[in-house]
Amino acid sequence: MTRITNEYTVPRYTLVRIAAMEYVRAFWWWIIVLPLFGLVAAVTATGILQVVGIIALLWPLTIPSRAFLVSTRAGRILVDGVWIGEENDRLYFHPKKGNGFSMSDVSIRDIVDRGDHLVLRTKRMAFFPIPKAAVIEPESLSRFRPE
């Protein structure tokens, strides 16, 4: 097995920030349309539709808390420490505690650059942040980028 990264950790607040940014990037059109509907409904409607409009208007404020909830599974692995290896077109994630998991190159949607981290996005709308400083050879991850 070829080691792609050194062992690294990602603090919980960084993971939540990356999760919130990925959420906003994936669903930006909902973040615009739903509050606009909420504003119109809150101002013009009455009764239950006005309540729905207020909820729709406030919905974007819940993104950080939802990012926290969505990132709990990955957070357990990343806070304790993990390293990534590669063998036979699969990435193997080896956490310090517990069982690891693997991911085939087919399931990777994209690897994007987000400041100090590379974010590995899967086709199932999951993500896995990798600090750039932990990557041993940047070319080793670039072969997993879909063409």
LINLIN-V981658 format. One record per helix or strand of 2 or more residues. SS is the DSSP state (A for helix, B for strand). FROM is the first residue (numbers start at 0). LEN is the number of residues. If there is no record, write none. Layout:
BEGIN
SS;FROM;LEN / SS;FROM;LEN
END
This chain:
BEGIN
B;1;2 / A;11;15 / A;27;17 / A;47;23 / A;71;9 / B;81;6 / B;89;6 / B;100;4 / A;104;3 / B;107;7 / B;116;6 / B;126;5 / A;131;3 / A;137;5
END
